[in-house]
Amino acid sequence: MKHRTRIKICGLTREADVDAAVAAGADAIGFVLYPKSPRHVDPARAGELARRLPPFVTPVLLFVNAAPDEVAAGVQAVPHALLQFHGDETTEQCLAAARPYLRAARMAPGFDLLDFAARHPEAVGLLLDAHIEGYGGGGKAFDWSLIPANVPCPVVLSGGLNPASVTDGVLRVRPWAVDVSSGVESAKGIKDAALMRRFCEAVREADSRLLD
Ligand SMILES: O=C(O)c1ccccc1N[C@@H]1O[C@H](COP(=O)(O)O)[C@@H](O)[C@H]1O
């Protein structure tokens, strides 16, 4: 059975970018509810943007060490969202919203991903990002050889991906999904329609090579 690598595009702030990401073939669209991010949107704005999404394109709400009432406000604005916890949240904090969630792991030499996975058994997937100051969205890749072969849940490959690198990432890591923010932007929070299209085409190129 052929695997179609799922594509999440993150950090959208404008209607035109949401429409262009969907047209390019994104399976999921991320909204950053982390006030320190240059891509931050508030829950009401995330709700407005998420209402543009057609069926079968999933809105994702990204949090970094948010208070429970902040997570609740996001979920109230976008009730059908998948959550992405990208900070230092414990399993208990992730479960408090009673919504399916991705847990981000900050990959660096010496980081034990299998231990991290064991501490987050309720996550529907682990999103692997580079360890950077500021938690994420830095456009920095990590060494993919740090990923063990037997991660016990779906892997979302992230961190510094772009149209030029994602084919190699899919072929080498074989993730369930890929996630990109900086690599398809003209400025922080401003997506480039041509780059999003090229990114999705590069993922499909990898998928087609995996057929051979
Ligand atoms: O996008 C942000 O500003 C952000 C802020 C804090 C935590 C995570 C953030 N984004 C996520 O970071 C990864 C990698 O992004 P990039 O492609 O390297 O720019 C991705 O999962 C974003 O969703």
PDBQT file of the ligand as one rigid body, heavy atoms in Angstrom, charges set to zero:
ROOT
HETATM    1  O1  LIG A 301       6.041  29.301  14.088  1.00  0.00    +0.000 OA
HETATM    2  C1  LIG A 301       6.427  29.754  15.171  1.00  0.00    +0.000 C 
HETATM    3  O2  LIG A 301       6.648  30.970  15.315  1.00  0.00    +0.000 OA
HETATM    4  C2  LIG A 301       6.630  28.850  16.332  1.00  0.00    +0.000 A 
HETATM    5  C3  LIG A 301       6.838  29.415  17.575  1.00  0.00    +0.000 A 
HETATM    6  C4  LIG A 301       7.033  28.607  18.682  1.00  0.00    +0.000 A 
HETATM    7  C5  LIG A 301       7.012  27.241  18.564  1.00  0.00    +0.000 A 
HETATM    8  C6  LIG A 301       6.820  26.663  17.312  1.00  0.00    +0.000 A 
HETATM    9  C7  LIG A 301       6.636  27.438  16.195  1.00  0.00    +0.000 A 
HETATM   10  N1  LIG A 301       6.464  26.875  14.933  1.00  0.00    +0.000 N 
HETATM   11  C8  LIG A 301       6.677  25.497  14.625  1.00  0.00    +0.000 C 
HETATM   12  O3  LIG A 301       8.057  25.223  14.547  1.00  0.00    +0.000 OA
HETATM   13  C9  LIG A 301       8.272  24.135  13.661  1.00  0.00    +0.000 C 
HETATM   14  C10 LIG A 301       9.421  24.414  12.734  1.00  0.00    +0.000 C 
HETATM   15  O4  LIG A 301       9.204  25.549  11.977  1.00  0.00    +0.000 OA
HETATM   16  P1  LIG A 301      10.191  25.964  10.768  1.00  0.00    +0.000 P 
HETATM   17  O5  LIG A 301       9.654  25.297   9.531  1.00  0.00    +0.000 OA
HETATM   18  O6  LIG A 301      11.568  25.520  11.122  1.00  0.00    +0.000 OA
HETATM   19  O7  LIG A 301      10.065  27.445  10.688  1.00  0.00    +0.000 OA
HETATM   20  C11 LIG A 301       6.957  23.908  12.946  1.00  0.00    +0.000 C 
HETATM   21  O8  LIG A 301       6.371  22.774  13.560  1.00  0.00    +0.000 OA
HETATM   22  C12 LIG A 301       6.116  25.073  13.299  1.00  0.00    +0.000 C 
HETATM   23  O9  LIG A 301       4.808  24.605  13.436  1.00  0.00    +0.000 OA
ENDROOT
TORSDOF 0
